[in-house]
Amino acid sequence: MTDLQELYQSVILDHNRKPRNFGELAGANHSADGKNPLCGDHVHIELHVDGDVISEVKFTGHGCAISKASASLMTSTVKGKTRAEAEALFQRFHALVLGQDPQGGADLGQLVVFSGVSRFPVRVKCASLAWHTLKAALADERVTAVTTE
């Protein structure tokens, strides 16, 4: 394993063991549930959106290390972003985990730790679950977000 792979693994394990923004959000005005039917991962995202800005975001749920770390890093990344910025991040992250980001996530900050997920197609759903659920919460969809890609 290269030093970079070890660093990425270390970041994922840290966010799995000590997830950021984990818990319920009092006063949330947007929320959604997400489920990965392949492995049973489940996430609940709660947001407080002021105007067009995500001022607070938290998650609860259970799942594998990739799923939990992705939710933790996603919540940290989108806090303070506009809806449009969050949507753009969703698109870039999704391309990254599918191995379709021409920049390899170089400008995505810590989200780059998920760049290796594309080598494990079944893990793409784990990594993208929280992001699909965020998208559903922002759209006020009243259905459970399910990972399909």
Rosetta silent file (secondary structure, phi, psi, omega in degrees, C-alpha in Angstrom):
SEQUENCE: MTDLQELYQSVILDHNRKPRNFGELAGANHSADGKNPLCGDHVHIELHVDGDVISEVKFTGHGCAISKASASLMTSTVKGKTRAEAEALFQRFHALVLGQDPQGGADLGQLVVFSGVSRFPVRVKCASLAWHTLKAALADERVTAVTTE
SCORE:     score description
SCORE:     0.000 S_00000001
   1 L     0.000  134.934  179.884    0.000    0.000    0.000 S_00000001
   2 L   -76.627  163.997  177.767    1.343    3.430   -0.922 S_00000001
   3 H   -59.293  -38.591 -179.866    1.687    6.243    1.588 S_00000001
   4 H   -66.655  -42.520  177.337   -1.178    8.086   -0.131 S_00000001
   5 H   -62.830  -39.768  178.082   -3.470    5.046    0.064 S_00000001
   6 H   -63.733  -40.344  178.026   -2.594    4.649    3.751 S_00000001
   7 H   -62.867  -47.215  179.780   -3.428    8.325    4.352 S_00000001
   8 H   -60.175  -44.272  179.338   -6.764    7.967    2.565 S_00000001
   9 H   -62.429  -39.804  179.660   -7.578    4.817    4.539 S_00000001
  10 H   -62.934  -42.270  179.432   -6.646    6.600    7.769 S_00000001
  11 H   -64.749  -44.478  179.487   -8.984    9.530    7.018 S_00000001
  12 H   -62.238  -44.881  179.655  -11.873    7.177    6.203 S_00000001
  13 H   -64.462  -38.121  178.365  -11.324    5.159    9.377 S_00000001
  14 H   -62.910  -45.472 -179.684  -11.136    8.326   11.483 S_00000001
  15 H   -70.583  -25.196  174.919  -14.448    9.637   10.106 S_00000001
  16 H   -72.413  -44.921 -178.436  -16.010    6.206   10.639 S_00000001
  17 H   -72.749  -38.282 -177.893  -14.898    6.014   14.279 S_00000001
  18 L  -129.406   71.575 -176.682  -15.555    9.679   15.088 S_00000001
  19 L   -64.858  138.408  175.961  -18.122   10.940   12.592 S_00000001
  20 L   -83.640  147.391  175.930  -18.561   14.675   12.373 S_00000001
  21 L    59.910   33.822  178.562  -22.065   16.139   12.516 S_00000001
  22 E   -92.205  129.851  178.606  -23.586   12.879   13.778 S_00000001
  23 L   136.027  178.444 -179.975  -26.860   13.212   15.642 S_00000001
  24 L   -83.606  150.198 -179.134  -30.279   14.763   15.346 S_00000001
  25 L  -111.737  106.999  176.527  -30.726   18.362   14.254 S_00000001
  26 L   -65.671  135.946  177.759  -33.282   20.346   16.256 S_00000001
  27 L    79.790   15.982  178.286  -35.158   22.767   14.041 S_00000001
  28 L   -62.709  138.891  177.351  -34.344   21.025   10.766 S_00000001
  29 L  -112.941    4.163  173.552  -36.466   22.281    7.895 S_00000001
  30 E  -146.051  142.418  175.880  -35.416   19.620    5.365 S_00000001
  31 E  -158.749  160.889  176.117  -34.793   15.915    5.816 S_00000001
  32 E  -160.770  156.307  173.715  -34.653   12.645    3.945 S_00000001
  33 E  -107.206  148.403  176.550  -33.904    8.985    4.461 S_00000001
  34 E  -134.699  148.437 -176.039  -31.563    6.956    2.317 S_00000001
  35 E  -143.989  136.951  173.445  -31.075    3.244    1.996 S_00000001
  36 L  -104.362  103.357 -174.733  -28.614    0.986    0.216 S_00000001
  37 L   -66.967  -18.427 -179.055  -30.612   -2.178   -0.493 S_00000001
  38 L   -72.400  -36.676 -175.148  -27.493   -4.192   -1.341 S_00000001
  39 L  -126.900   -5.078  177.425  -25.889   -4.057    2.085 S_00000001
  40 L    90.629    4.768  175.781  -28.438   -2.506    4.435 S_00000001
  41 L   -59.602  141.035  178.596  -26.738    0.874    4.957 S_00000001
  42 E  -139.213  137.462  178.041  -29.230    3.483    6.160 S_00000001
  43 E  -139.449  144.289  174.340  -28.796    7.226    6.610 S_00000001
  44 E  -122.825  120.811 -179.064  -31.094   10.028    7.726 S_00000001
  45 E  -106.595  132.769  175.006  -30.018   13.545    6.734 S_00000001
  46 E  -124.211  136.122 -177.593  -31.412   16.649    8.429 S_00000001
  47 E  -128.102  151.913  164.283  -30.731   20.168    7.199 S_00000001
  48 E  -119.809  114.884 -178.686  -31.450   23.683    8.236 S_00000001
  49 E  -108.567  122.332  176.539  -31.544   25.821    5.118 S_00000001
  50 E  -104.004  109.919 -175.773  -31.604   29.601    5.530 S_00000001
  51 L    65.258 -107.677 -179.085  -32.744   31.132    2.255 S_00000001
  52 L  -115.515    5.275 -173.209  -30.511   29.293   -0.180 S_00000001
  53 E  -109.657  134.173  174.968  -27.697   28.367    2.224 S_00000001
  54 E   -78.512  101.200 -176.244  -27.252   25.111    4.133 S_00000001
  55 E   -85.348  -26.523  179.626  -26.532   26.557    7.563 S_00000001
  56 E  -151.369  145.819  178.590  -26.546   23.254    9.461 S_00000001
  57 E  -151.217  136.046  177.609  -26.546   19.584    8.531 S_00000001
  58 E  -140.547  163.066  177.856  -26.463   16.394   10.580 S_00000001
  59 E  -140.923  154.824  170.413  -26.922   12.718    9.971 S_00000001
  60 E  -134.003  167.123  177.648  -27.866    9.562   11.812 S_00000001
  61 E   139.550 -169.509  179.928  -27.896    5.982   10.662 S_00000001
  62 E  -146.827  155.265  179.332  -25.760    2.919   10.368 S_00000001
  63 L   167.547 -170.012 -178.582  -23.634    1.277    7.754 S_00000001
  64 L   -72.814  172.428 -178.610  -20.160    0.321    6.674 S_00000001
  65 H   -60.293  -40.039 -179.738  -17.073    2.471    7.202 S_00000001
  66 H   -63.901  -45.664 -178.627  -17.254    3.911    3.672 S_00000001
  67 H   -62.572  -47.315 -177.655  -20.902    4.912    4.078 S_00000001
  68 H   -68.319  -42.614  178.837  -20.426    6.503    7.496 S_00000001
  69 H   -65.317  -37.921  178.889  -17.208    8.300    6.554 S_00000001
  70 H   -64.177  -42.826  177.981  -18.816    9.616    3.383 S_00000001
  71 H   -62.923  -41.904  179.787  -21.761   11.032    5.354 S_00000001
  72 H   -62.210  -48.543 -179.351  -19.368   12.625    7.847 S_00000001
  73 H   -69.720  -35.348  178.321  -17.229   14.257    5.164 S_00000001
  74 H   -62.479  -46.819 -178.137  -20.275   15.257    3.119 S_00000001
  75 H   -62.381  -39.493  178.673  -21.869   17.094    6.056 S_00000001
  76 H   -66.443  -35.003 -176.113  -18.631   18.944    6.776 S_00000001
  77 H   -76.097  -39.049 -174.126  -18.222   19.872    3.120 S_00000001
  78 H   -87.398  -13.891  179.458  -21.716   21.184    2.345 S_00000001
  79 L   -60.861  126.584 -179.553  -22.217   23.215    5.524 S_00000001
  80 L    90.011   -2.879 -179.573  -22.287   26.887    4.510 S_00000001
  81 L   -92.692  156.797  173.808  -22.786   26.097    0.820 S_00000001
  82 E   -79.498  168.188  176.142  -25.707   27.171   -1.350 S_00000001
  83 H   -57.189  -44.853 -178.399  -28.056   24.628   -2.889 S_00000001
  84 H   -63.667  -40.562  178.173  -26.359   25.109   -6.261 S_00000001
  85 H   -65.539  -39.860  178.703  -22.909   24.594   -4.728 S_00000001
  86 H   -65.114  -40.536  178.357  -24.110   21.435   -2.950 S_00000001
  87 H   -63.782  -42.924  178.382  -25.590   20.108   -6.209 S_00000001
  88 H   -63.396  -39.976  176.856  -22.318   20.801   -8.034 S_00000001
  89 H   -64.190  -40.178  176.763  -20.410   18.988   -5.272 S_00000001
  90 H   -57.663  -47.972 -178.979  -22.798   16.039   -5.582 S_00000001
  91 H   -61.332  -44.810 -179.577  -22.093   15.824   -9.328 S_00000001
  92 H   -66.262  -43.501 -179.796  -18.323   16.054   -8.858 S_00000001
  93 H   -63.540  -43.237 -179.433  -18.296   13.524   -5.996 S_00000001
  94 H   -61.921  -42.902  176.400  -20.433   11.101   -7.967 S_00000001
  95 H   -62.046  -39.285  179.775  -18.079   11.394  -10.948 S_00000001
  96 H   -60.631  -50.269 -175.877  -15.127   10.827   -8.601 S_00000001
  97 H   -73.559  -17.628  174.298  -16.467    7.585   -7.114 S_00000001
  98 L   -88.312   -4.381 -178.567  -17.432    6.358  -10.582 S_00000001
  99 L    76.233   25.296 -175.498  -13.879    7.029  -11.798 S_00000001
 100 L  -114.924    9.369  179.944  -15.148    9.668  -14.243 S_00000001
 101 L   -89.432  113.562 -177.168  -13.704   12.851  -12.728 S_00000001
 102 L   -60.474  -23.997  179.835  -10.983   14.096  -15.086 S_00000001
 103 L   -91.606   -3.014  179.178   -9.263   15.902  -12.200 S_00000001
 104 L    62.638   22.616  178.485   -9.305   12.825   -9.958 S_00000001
 105 L    78.293   10.375 -175.098  -10.826   14.888   -7.152 S_00000001
 106 L   -54.841  -30.441 -177.742   -7.690   17.004   -6.830 S_00000001
 107 L  -104.103   14.897 -177.904   -9.740   20.117   -6.023 S_00000001
 108 L   -99.791   15.233  178.828  -12.307   18.406   -3.770 S_00000001
 109 H    61.406 -139.465 -176.562  -10.344   18.666   -0.537 S_00000001
 110 H   -66.130  -16.012  178.742  -10.686   15.679    1.775 S_00000001
 111 H   -61.020  -20.178  179.210  -13.354   14.142   -0.474 S_00000001
 112 H   -59.279  -19.488  179.936  -10.463   12.907   -2.623 S_00000001
 113 H   -61.676  -15.965  179.632  -10.040   10.050   -0.125 S_00000001
 114 H   -93.943    7.288 -178.144  -12.903    8.329   -1.958 S_00000001
 115 H   -61.132  -31.046 -179.161  -11.105    8.328   -5.314 S_00000001
 116 H   -77.385   -9.944 -178.284  -10.199    4.641   -4.941 S_00000001
 117 H   -61.094  -30.201 -177.473  -13.827    3.602   -4.515 S_00000001
 118 H   -60.554  -21.390  178.629  -14.231    3.421   -8.292 S_00000001
 119 H   -77.930   -9.212 -179.067  -12.096    0.260   -8.281 S_00000001
 120 L  -128.102   82.738 -172.530  -14.778   -1.446   -6.155 S_00000001
 121 H   -50.879  -35.768 -179.824  -18.138   -0.922   -7.934 S_00000001
 122 H   -66.507  -24.270  179.986  -20.231   -2.311   -5.060 S_00000001
 123 H   -81.702  -14.431  178.076  -18.717    0.365   -2.770 S_00000001
 124 H   -59.193  -40.870  179.209  -19.839    3.213   -5.046 S_00000001
 125 H   -64.731  -37.393  178.221  -23.331    2.856   -3.593 S_00000001
 126 H   -64.064  -46.336 -176.987  -21.928    2.998   -0.054 S_00000001
 127 H   -69.426  -31.968 -174.490  -19.950    6.156   -0.775 S_00000001
 128 H   -94.913   -6.089 -177.174  -22.768    7.932   -2.607 S_00000001
 129 H   -54.455  -52.416 -178.309  -25.679    7.064   -0.265 S_00000001
 130 H   -61.662  -35.133 -179.413  -25.416   10.193    1.902 S_00000001
 131 H   -68.860  -42.898  176.472  -25.058   12.364   -1.200 S_00000001
 132 H   -62.775  -37.171 -179.404  -28.193   10.946   -2.847 S_00000001
 133 H   -70.115  -39.689  174.341  -30.009   11.478    0.454 S_00000001
 134 H   -57.510  -46.315 -179.465  -28.778   15.089    0.679 S_00000001
 135 H   -59.963  -42.873  178.053  -30.096   15.689   -2.825 S_00000001
 136 H   -64.104  -41.162  179.934  -33.499   14.250   -1.825 S_00000001
 137 H   -64.108  -42.410  179.743  -33.586   16.405    1.330 S_00000001
 138 H   -66.330  -30.357  179.876  -32.832   19.573   -0.619 S_00000001
 139 L   -87.379   -1.201 -177.274  -35.579   18.726   -3.111 S_00000001
 140 L    57.175   35.329  176.231  -38.047   17.996   -0.274 S_00000001
 141 L   -72.850  138.876 -176.997  -38.714   14.561   -1.743 S_00000001
 142 L  -102.134   25.036  177.804  -40.892   12.485    0.546 S_00000001
 143 L  -119.128  160.188  177.085  -39.524    9.119   -0.581 S_00000001
 144 L   -74.482  126.013  175.843  -36.537    7.151    0.641 S_00000001
 145 E   -70.493  132.060  179.692  -33.493    7.831   -1.511 S_00000001
 146 E  -123.283  132.774  179.130  -32.101    4.579   -2.832 S_00000001
 147 L   -70.689  126.133  179.755  -28.680    4.229   -4.384 S_00000001
 148 L  -117.152  -13.068  179.494  -29.045    3.117   -7.971 S_00000001
 149 L  -131.506    0.000    0.000  -25.569    3.846   -9.304 S_00000001
